[in-house]
């Protein structure tokens, strides 16, 4: 289940990125004292008072003229309204209210989303500094200084309380995000799976502007398929409408249970394909790589082996991948996609019994002795799977420093050899425990 989403919106240069970095616990956004620095939408998983959530720093605002600036601010707010569970609306306590603040506040106020008004750059609190912001009609303003870290806890307390009042509801269906470059055949595949023309299918790249959810059932199971806008290189995202479509596509990956990256076989796996698939991997999502337009590829007995070899070379970071060679146009093998979706979904939700896991890890340590350094040898005391989707395993050891990356990789491969986690990433977390 996806974490609740906390989105930060506001004018340029009000301290959104500084706040984001404080909450994320590391410097992710570029923070400079000029507007328009944050060009991309950045996500980070965070936790407050034991409640996990995802925080997003909205960007992409360029100051060229007042009209353009307002259009960009409005679009940012619209994306946040569409995708967020709680919105932090940032204003500048030093500069005071502007007409743009009123415009955004008016739109947010008419939405059905929870909005928390944050007055940033209030280094020394006094009622006079925040009183005027009541006129925005968004309730009590929360004074903070993101730079100095003051007031942040109060804002997060309020946000978390709303997550608890309005929990993310799940309908029980398996959510499938169909993603990939423009014109790879995503909408054609969606239509093939649904059995009717639901998305507009043309040969013009970028026809699908937004992520669209469609529920359907197949063989007694419920699914929600998310047809996303094509994701192209940032340098090629010139049209601002397309820019926000890309942002929604990344949102679709984040909230999906299974992702189906679609690759155009006639082009082969491109650098952009690899980046998209890498994003799916980083988000911990199981996936089925749909190698589309297979009907247009000239083939011999070794063609598919050549494609698979190239995939394994380019996707070394996720050698667990599942691939399927299809034609959305002719229907070739498309009937197998949902069975593979079911398979990888089951794998990402599989839980290994603790006793069995410890037996496997112990046997592996006897077969391949753990590394040592300066006379100290790594000891693995205990292991446990602590969560699913993706599967996360915790290993308790005598010293984290003794566990070399290569040995951790060996342990991951051992787990995969003993249990079928094909199609899904798994994570290994190392914890140090006192020998006593």
C-alpha positions as CSV (number, residue, x, y, z in Angstrom):
1,X,0.0,0.0,0.0
2,X,1.3,3.4,-1.0
3,X,2.3,5.8,1.8
4,X,0.1,8.9,2.3
5,X,1.5,11.7,0.1
6,X,2.4,15.1,1.6
7,X,2.9,17.8,-1.1
8,X,4.6,21.2,-0.7
9,X,3.3,24.0,-2.9
10,X,3.8,27.7,-3.1
11,X,5.5,30.6,-4.9
12,X,9.1,30.5,-5.8
13,X,11.7,31.3,-3.1
14,X,9.4,30.7,-0.1
15,X,11.6,27.9,1.3
16,X,9.8,24.8,0.1
17,X,13.0,22.9,-0.8
18,X,14.7,23.9,2.5
19,X,11.7,22.4,4.4
20,X,11.7,19.3,2.2
21,X,15.4,18.7,2.9
22,X,14.9,19.1,6.7
23,X,12.0,16.5,6.7
24,X,13.8,14.1,4.3
25,X,16.9,14.2,6.6
26,X,19.3,14.8,3.8
27,X,20.0,17.4,1.1
28,X,18.1,16.4,-1.9
29,X,16.7,19.5,-3.4
30,X,19.0,22.2,-4.6
31,X,18.4,25.3,-2.4
32,X,19.5,28.6,-3.6
33,X,18.2,32.1,-2.9
34,X,16.6,32.6,-6.3
35,X,13.4,31.4,-7.7
36,X,12.9,28.5,-10.1
37,X,15.9,26.4,-8.9
38,X,13.8,23.2,-8.3
39,X,13.2,22.0,-11.8
40,X,12.1,18.5,-11.0
41,X,9.5,17.0,-8.7
42,X,11.4,15.2,-5.9
43,X,10.1,12.5,-3.6
44,X,11.4,11.2,-0.3
45,X,10.0,8.6,2.1
46,X,9.9,10.0,5.7
47,X,8.5,9.2,9.0
48,X,7.1,11.2,11.9
49,X,6.0,9.8,15.2
50,X,6.1,6.3,13.8
51,X,3.9,7.3,10.8
52,X,5.5,6.7,7.4
53,X,4.6,9.1,4.5
54,X,6.0,10.3,1.2
55,X,6.9,14.0,0.9
56,X,7.1,15.7,-2.5
57,X,8.8,19.0,-3.2
58,X,7.1,20.5,-6.2
59,X,9.2,22.5,-8.7
60,X,9.4,23.5,-12.3
61,X,8.4,27.1,-11.7
62,X,10.1,29.6,-14.0
63,X,9.9,33.4,-13.6
64,X,9.6,34.8,-17.1
65,X,6.7,37.1,-16.6
66,X,3.9,37.5,-14.1
67,X,1.4,35.7,-16.3
68,X,3.7,32.7,-16.9
69,X,4.7,32.6,-13.3
70,X,1.0,32.4,-12.2
71,X,0.3,29.7,-14.8
72,X,3.1,27.6,-13.5
73,X,2.1,28.1,-9.9
74,X,-1.4,27.2,-10.7
75,X,-0.3,24.0,-12.5
76,X,1.8,23.0,-9.5
77,X,-1.1,23.4,-7.2
78,X,-3.4,21.4,-9.5
79,X,-1.0,18.5,-9.6
80,X,-0.7,18.6,-5.8
81,X,-4.5,18.6,-5.5
82,X,-4.8,15.7,-7.9
83,X,-2.3,13.4,-6.2
84,X,-1.7,14.5,-2.6
85,X,-3.5,13.4,0.6
86,X,-2.4,16.5,2.5
87,X,-1.0,19.8,1.1
88,X,1.4,22.2,2.7
89,X,0.8,25.6,1.3
90,X,4.0,27.7,1.8
91,X,3.9,31.5,2.0
92,X,6.7,34.0,2.9
93,X,6.5,35.5,6.3
94,X,9.1,38.2,5.5
95,X,7.7,39.3,2.2
96,X,4.1,39.0,3.2
97,X,1.0,38.2,1.1
98,X,0.9,38.6,-2.6
99,X,-1.9,38.4,-5.2
100,X,-0.6,35.0,-6.3
101,X,-0.9,33.7,-2.7
102,X,-4.6,34.7,-2.8
103,X,-5.2,33.0,-6.2
104,X,-3.6,29.7,-5.1
105,X,-5.4,29.8,-1.8
106,X,-8.7,30.3,-3.5
107,X,-8.2,27.2,-5.6
108,X,-7.0,25.1,-2.7
109,X,-9.9,26.3,-0.5
110,X,-12.4,25.1,-3.1
111,X,-10.7,21.7,-3.3
112,X,-11.7,18.8,-1.0
113,X,-8.1,18.2,0.1
114,X,-6.7,19.0,3.5
115,X,-4.5,22.2,3.3
116,X,-2.1,23.3,6.0
117,X,-1.0,26.9,5.8
118,X,2.8,27.3,6.5
119,X,4.3,30.7,7.0
120,X,8.0,30.3,6.5
121,X,10.9,32.6,7.4
122,X,9.5,33.5,10.8
123,X,12.7,33.5,12.8
124,X,11.2,35.1,15.8
125,X,7.6,34.5,16.4
126,X,5.1,37.2,17.1
127,X,1.3,37.3,16.3
128,X,1.8,40.4,14.1
129,X,4.0,38.4,11.7
130,X,1.3,35.8,10.9
131,X,-2.0,37.7,11.6
132,X,-2.4,38.9,7.9
133,X,-2.3,35.3,6.6
134,X,-5.7,34.5,8.3
135,X,-7.2,36.4,5.4
136,X,-6.4,33.5,3.1
137,X,-9.3,31.6,4.6
138,X,-7.2,28.4,5.2
139,X,-7.4,28.3,8.9
140,X,-4.6,28.8,11.4
141,X,-1.2,29.7,9.9
142,X,1.8,27.7,11.2
143,X,4.9,29.8,11.6
144,X,8.1,28.1,10.9
145,X,11.7,28.8,10.0
146,X,12.7,25.9,7.7
147,X,16.3,27.2,7.7
148,X,16.7,27.0,11.4
149,X,14.3,24.0,11.9
150,X,11.9,25.7,14.2
151,X,8.1,25.0,14.0
152,X,8.6,22.0,11.7
153,X,7.4,19.5,14.3
154,X,4.1,21.3,14.8
155,X,3.4,21.2,11.0
156,X,4.2,17.5,10.9
157,X,2.1,16.8,13.9
158,X,-0.9,18.4,12.1
159,X,-0.2,16.6,8.8
160,X,0.1,13.2,10.5
161,X,-3.1,13.8,12.4
162,X,-4.9,14.2,9.1
163,X,-3.4,11.0,7.7
164,X,-5.0,9.2,10.6
165,X,-8.3,10.9,10.1
166,X,-8.3,10.2,6.4
167,X,-6.4,6.9,5.9
168,X,-5.5,5.8,2.4
169,X,-8.2,3.4,1.3
170,X,-7.6,0.4,-0.8
171,X,-10.2,-1.2,-2.9
172,X,-8.5,-4.6,-3.0
173,X,-7.7,-4.6,-6.7
174,X,-4.2,-5.1,-8.0
175,X,-3.0,-1.7,-9.4
176,X,-1.0,-2.0,-12.6
177,X,0.9,1.0,-13.9
178,X,1.6,0.8,-17.7
179,X,4.6,3.1,-18.2
180,X,7.4,3.8,-20.7
181,X,8.5,6.2,-23.4
182,X,6.0,8.0,-25.6
183,X,4.7,6.0,-28.6
184,X,6.0,2.6,-27.2
185,X,2.4,1.2,-27.5
186,X,1.2,1.6,-23.9
187,X,-2.3,2.7,-24.8
188,X,-2.6,0.0,-27.4
189,X,-1.6,-2.5,-24.7
190,X,-4.1,-1.1,-22.3
191,X,-6.9,-1.3,-24.8
192,X,-5.9,-4.9,-25.7
193,X,-6.0,-5.9,-22.0
194,X,-9.3,-4.1,-21.4
195,X,-10.9,-5.4,-24.6
196,X,-12.3,-2.1,-25.7
197,X,-11.1,1.3,-27.0
198,X,-10.7,3.3,-23.8
199,X,-7.6,5.4,-24.6
200,X,-7.1,7.3,-27.8
201,X,-4.5,5.4,-29.9
202,X,-2.6,7.3,-32.6
203,X,0.9,7.3,-33.9
204,X,1.5,10.7,-32.5
205,X,3.7,10.6,-29.4
206,X,2.2,12.0,-26.3
207,X,-1.5,11.5,-26.9
208,X,-2.1,10.3,-23.4
209,X,-1.6,13.3,-21.2
210,X,-2.7,12.1,-17.8
211,X,-2.6,8.9,-15.8
212,X,-6.1,7.3,-16.1
213,X,-7.4,4.6,-13.8
214,X,-9.7,1.9,-15.1
215,X,-11.0,-0.9,-13.0
216,X,-11.8,-4.3,-14.6
217,X,-12.0,-8.0,-13.7
218,X,-10.4,-11.0,-15.3
219,X,-10.7,-14.7,-14.2
220,X,-12.5,-13.6,-11.0
221,X,-9.8,-11.1,-10.0
222,X,-10.1,-7.4,-9.7
223,X,-7.5,-5.1,-11.3
224,X,-7.0,-1.3,-11.8
225,X,-5.0,-0.4,-14.8
226,X,-3.2,2.9,-14.9
227,X,-2.4,4.2,-18.4
228,X,0.3,6.8,-18.0
229,X,1.7,9.5,-20.2
230,X,4.9,8.6,-21.9
231,X,8.1,9.5,-20.0
232,X,10.7,11.1,-22.2
233,X,14.1,12.7,-21.4
234,X,13.9,15.9,-19.4
235,X,15.8,17.8,-22.1
236,X,13.0,16.9,-24.5
237,X,10.2,17.9,-22.2
238,X,9.6,21.3,-23.7
239,X,5.8,21.5,-23.6
240,X,4.7,22.4,-20.1
241,X,1.6,20.2,-20.3
242,X,3.7,17.2,-21.1
243,X,6.0,18.1,-18.1
244,X,3.1,17.7,-15.7
245,X,2.0,14.5,-17.5
246,X,5.5,13.1,-16.7
247,X,5.0,14.0,-13.1
248,X,1.7,12.2,-13.0
249,X,3.3,9.2,-14.6
250,X,5.8,9.0,-11.7
251,X,2.9,9.3,-9.3
252,X,1.3,6.3,-11.0
253,X,4.5,4.2,-10.5
254,X,4.6,5.2,-6.8
255,X,1.0,4.1,-6.1
256,X,1.0,1.0,-8.3
257,X,1.3,-2.6,-7.0
258,X,2.9,-3.9,-10.2
259,X,4.5,-1.9,-13.1
260,X,4.5,-2.9,-16.7
261,X,7.3,-0.9,-18.5
262,X,6.6,-1.1,-22.3
263,X,9.7,-1.2,-24.5
264,X,9.6,-0.7,-28.3
265,X,11.5,-3.7,-29.7
266,X,12.1,-2.0,-33.0
267,X,14.3,0.6,-31.1
268,X,15.7,-1.8,-28.6
269,X,16.3,-1.0,-24.9
270,X,17.3,2.7,-24.9
271,X,19.0,4.7,-22.2
272,X,15.6,6.3,-21.4
273,X,14.0,2.9,-21.1
274,X,16.7,1.9,-18.6
275,X,16.1,5.0,-16.6
276,X,12.3,4.4,-16.4
277,X,12.8,0.8,-15.4
278,X,15.4,1.9,-12.9
279,X,12.9,4.2,-11.3
280,X,10.4,1.3,-11.0
281,X,13.2,-0.7,-9.3
282,X,14.1,2.2,-6.9
283,X,10.5,2.5,-5.9
284,X,10.6,-1.2,-4.9
285,X,7.9,-2.2,-7.3
286,X,7.6,-5.7,-9.0
287,X,7.5,-5.5,-12.7
288,X,6.9,-7.3,-16.0
289,X,8.8,-5.8,-18.9
290,X,6.6,-5.8,-22.0
291,X,8.8,-6.0,-25.1
292,X,6.3,-4.6,-27.6
293,X,6.1,-4.6,-31.4
294,X,7.7,-8.0,-31.6
295,X,5.7,-8.6,-34.8
296,X,7.8,-5.9,-36.5
297,X,11.2,-7.5,-35.6
298,X,12.9,-9.7,-38.2
299,X,13.6,-13.0,-36.4
300,X,15.6,-16.1,-36.6
301,X,16.1,-18.9,-34.0
302,X,18.4,-16.8,-31.9
303,X,16.7,-13.4,-32.0
304,X,14.9,-13.6,-28.6
305,X,18.1,-14.9,-27.0
306,X,20.0,-11.9,-28.3
307,X,17.3,-9.5,-26.9
308,X,17.4,-11.3,-23.5
309,X,21.2,-11.1,-23.4
310,X,21.1,-7.3,-24.1
311,X,18.5,-6.9,-21.4
312,X,20.6,-8.8,-18.8
313,X,23.6,-6.5,-19.7
314,X,21.7,-3.3,-19.5
315,X,19.6,-4.3,-16.4
316,X,22.4,-5.7,-14.3
317,X,21.0,-3.7,-11.3
318,X,17.8,-5.8,-11.4
319,X,18.7,-9.2,-12.8
320,X,15.5,-10.5,-11.2
321,X,13.4,-9.0,-14.1
322,X,10.6,-10.8,-15.9
323,X,10.2,-10.1,-19.6
324,X,7.5,-10.9,-22.2
325,X,7.7,-10.4,-26.0
326,X,4.4,-9.2,-27.2
327,X,2.5,-7.3,-29.9
328,X,-0.2,-5.0,-28.6
329,X,-1.4,-4.5,-32.1
330,X,-1.9,-8.2,-33.0
331,X,-2.5,-9.5,-29.5
332,X,0.6,-11.8,-29.6
333,X,1.1,-13.1,-26.0
334,X,-0.7,-10.2,-24.5
335,X,-3.0,-12.8,-22.7
336,X,0.0,-13.8,-20.6
337,X,0.6,-10.4,-19.1
338,X,-2.0,-10.6,-16.3
339,X,-0.8,-14.1,-15.3
340,X,2.7,-12.7,-15.0
341,X,1.4,-9.7,-13.1
342,X,-0.3,-12.1,-10.6
343,X,2.9,-14.1,-10.3
344,X,5.2,-11.1,-9.5
345,X,2.5,-9.7,-7.2
346,X,2.5,-12.9,-5.3
347,X,6.3,-13.0,-5.1
348,X,6.5,-9.4,-3.7
349,X,4.0,-10.3,-1.0
350,X,5.6,-13.7,-0.1
351,X,6.9,-14.0,3.5
352,X,9.7,-16.5,4.4
353,X,9.2,-18.2,7.8
354,X,11.8,-16.9,10.2
355,X,13.1,-20.4,11.1
356,X,13.5,-21.4,7.4
357,X,15.3,-18.1,6.6
358,X,17.8,-18.6,9.5
359,X,18.5,-22.1,8.3
360,X,19.2,-20.9,4.8
361,X,21.5,-18.0,5.9
362,X,23.4,-20.3,8.3
363,X,24.0,-22.9,5.6
364,X,25.2,-20.1,3.3
365,X,27.6,-18.9,5.9
366,X,29.1,-22.4,6.4
367,X,29.4,-22.8,2.6
368,X,31.0,-19.4,2.0
369,X,32.7,-18.2,5.1
370,X,31.9,-14.6,6.0
371,X,34.7,-12.0,5.5
372,X,37.2,-11.0,8.3
373,X,39.3,-7.9,8.9
374,X,42.1,-7.4,11.3
375,X,41.4,-10.7,13.0
376,X,37.7,-10.1,13.4
377,X,35.3,-12.2,11.4
378,X,31.7,-11.3,10.5
379,X,29.1,-13.1,12.5
380,X,25.5,-13.3,11.5
381,X,23.4,-13.8,14.6
382,X,19.9,-13.7,13.3
383,X,17.8,-12.9,10.3
384,X,14.2,-12.0,9.8
385,X,11.8,-10.8,7.0
386,X,10.2,-7.7,8.4
387,X,7.9,-6.7,5.6
388,X,6.6,-7.4,2.1
389,X,6.0,-5.4,-1.1
390,X,8.9,-5.2,-1.4
391,X,10.3,-8.1,0.8
392,X,12.7,-6.6,3.3
393,X,15.1,-8.8,5.3
394,X,17.0,-7.7,8.4
395,X,20.3,-9.3,9.3
396,X,21.7,-8.8,12.8
397,X,25.5,-9.0,12.8
398,X,28.4,-8.3,15.1
399,X,29.8,-5.5,13.0
400,X,28.3,-3.6,10.0
401,X,31.9,-2.7,8.9
402,X,32.8,-6.3,8.3
403,X,30.0,-7.0,5.9
404,X,31.4,-6.2,2.4
405,X,29.0,-5.4,-0.4
406,X,30.0,-8.5,-2.3
407,X,29.1,-10.8,0.6
408,X,25.8,-9.0,1.0
409,X,25.2,-9.6,-2.7
410,X,26.0,-13.3,-2.1
411,X,23.4,-13.4,0.7
412,X,20.8,-11.8,-1.6
413,X,21.5,-14.3,-4.3
414,X,21.3,-17.1,-1.7
415,X,17.8,-15.9,-0.7
416,X,16.7,-15.7,-4.3
417,X,18.0,-19.2,-5.1
418,X,16.1,-20.7,-2.2
419,X,12.9,-18.7,-2.6
420,X,11.2,-17.5,-5.8
421,X,11.4,-13.7,-5.8
422,X,11.6,-13.3,-9.5
423,X,10.1,-10.1,-10.9
424,X,10.4,-8.2,-7.6
425,X,13.2,-6.4,-5.9
426,X,14.2,-7.4,-2.4
427,X,16.1,-5.4,0.2
428,X,18.6,-6.4,2.9
429,X,19.0,-4.2,5.9
430,X,22.0,-4.7,8.2
431,X,21.7,-4.1,12.0
432,X,24.6,-4.3,14.5
433,X,24.0,-6.2,17.7
434,X,26.3,-6.4,20.7
435,X,28.0,-9.8,21.0
436,X,27.0,-10.0,24.7
